[in-house]
Amino acid sequence: MKNEYTAVVKHEGEWWVGWIEEVPGVNCQERTYEELKETLDVTLKEALEFN
């Protein structure tokens, strides 16, 4: 069974910001939407490995 997580993504000025609702501390900021998705994915995987 694969876990699912909720990413909240917002475009604010020149930046894309996002976070994972279910995992505190997983939040990122990037210049493009694609970069943000990739960074959120990497950051989530790292956070899950530490816990």
Backbone bond lengths (Angstrom), bond angles and torsions (degrees), N, CA, C in turn:
res aa  C-N    CA-C-N  psi(-1)  N-CA   C-N-CA  omega(-1)  CA-C   N-CA-C  phi
1 M - - - 1.459 - - 1.523 109.36 -
2 K 1.302 116.04 132.36 1.460 121.53 -178.71 1.529 109.57 -98.49
3 N 1.336 116.25 132.56 1.460 120.41 177.03 1.513 109.95 -74.28
4 E 1.325 115.14 147.57 1.462 120.88 175.75 1.516 108.65 -118.26
5 Y 1.322 114.65 143.06 1.459 120.95 -179.18 1.521 109.39 -129.20
6 T 1.324 115.49 154.82 1.458 121.57 -178.62 1.520 109.77 -102.51
7 A 1.325 116.37 116.92 1.464 121.36 175.60 1.522 108.68 -96.73
8 V 1.321 115.40 129.17 1.462 121.21 173.64 1.520 106.72 -102.68
9 V 1.323 117.20 125.01 1.459 121.83 -174.92 1.521 109.21 -127.98
10 K 1.324 115.97 133.12 1.471 121.24 178.95 1.526 109.78 -135.56
11 H 1.307 115.17 145.06 1.471 121.36 175.58 1.521 106.62 -102.60
12 E 1.331 116.04 113.21 1.462 120.77 -177.13 1.522 109.29 -124.10
13 G 1.314 116.14 107.17 1.460 120.37 -177.69 1.513 109.91 64.40
14 E 1.328 116.79 -125.44 1.459 121.76 179.66 1.527 112.70 -89.77
15 W 1.310 117.65 1.45 1.468 121.18 -173.13 1.520 112.08 -116.20
16 W 1.326 115.20 150.01 1.455 123.32 167.63 1.522 106.13 -104.81
17 V 1.326 116.37 127.95 1.462 120.90 178.26 1.524 108.65 -121.96
18 G 1.317 116.02 147.78 1.451 119.00 -179.91 1.509 111.64 -159.87
19 W 1.338 114.00 162.43 1.453 120.21 177.65 1.521 108.95 -153.59
20 I 1.322 114.84 164.13 1.460 122.36 177.37 1.522 106.96 -102.35
21 E 1.343 116.12 118.19 1.465 120.40 -174.38 1.526 113.22 -60.27
22 E 1.307 117.78 -38.89 1.464 121.25 -173.00 1.525 114.34 -81.81
23 V 1.331 118.04 -10.93 1.467 120.65 -175.96 1.530 109.40 -127.40
24 P 1.330 117.16 99.46 1.466 120.16 179.83 1.531 111.28 -57.11
25 G 1.312 116.17 140.69 1.457 121.23 177.35 1.516 114.52 92.91
26 V 1.331 117.32 -10.07 1.470 119.55 178.03 1.527 106.88 -93.29
27 N 1.333 115.04 93.27 1.459 120.94 177.49 1.519 108.37 -143.30
28 C 1.333 115.46 145.69 1.460 120.65 -173.35 1.525 110.41 -143.93
29 Q 1.320 114.03 164.04 1.466 121.88 177.62 1.522 107.83 -144.09
30 E 1.323 116.33 129.26 1.465 121.51 -179.89 1.522 110.17 -143.57
31 R 1.316 115.77 166.55 1.471 121.18 179.84 1.522 113.65 -78.11
32 T 1.352 117.12 -28.14 1.464 119.62 -179.60 1.524 110.31 -124.99
33 Y 1.321 115.19 157.46 1.457 121.75 178.68 1.526 110.89 -62.14
34 E 1.315 116.95 -43.21 1.467 120.97 -179.80 1.526 111.36 -62.22
35 E 1.334 116.74 -43.37 1.473 120.27 177.90 1.530 110.44 -62.83
36 L 1.325 116.06 -39.67 1.458 120.01 -179.84 1.528 110.70 -63.58
37 K 1.323 117.77 -45.09 1.467 120.35 178.91 1.521 111.17 -58.65
38 E 1.320 116.32 -44.10 1.467 120.86 -179.34 1.530 110.93 -65.10
39 T 1.329 116.88 -44.89 1.466 121.03 -178.88 1.524 111.15 -65.50
40 L 1.336 117.18 -40.18 1.463 120.02 177.30 1.528 110.61 -62.35
41 D 1.314 116.99 -41.54 1.462 121.34 179.26 1.524 111.11 -61.23
42 V 1.319 116.82 -48.34 1.471 121.51 -179.79 1.527 110.56 -63.61
43 T 1.326 116.87 -44.38 1.466 121.42 -177.57 1.527 110.52 -65.85
44 L 1.331 117.45 -39.54 1.464 120.68 177.50 1.520 110.67 -63.68
45 K 1.320 117.34 -46.72 1.466 120.43 179.45 1.528 110.87 -59.40
46 E 1.321 117.80 -42.57 1.459 120.91 178.59 1.527 111.46 -63.16
47 A 1.333 116.40 -43.57 1.477 120.38 -179.17 1.521 110.09 -63.55
48 L 1.315 118.21 -40.39 1.462 120.80 -179.75 1.522 111.54 -68.75
49 E 1.317 118.08 -33.23 1.464 121.97 177.56 1.524 111.50 -66.41
50 F 1.330 117.18 -35.36 1.469 121.42 -178.64 1.512 112.26 -75.93
51 N 1.327 117.26 -22.90 1.476 120.21 -177.37 1.469 112.30 -99.28
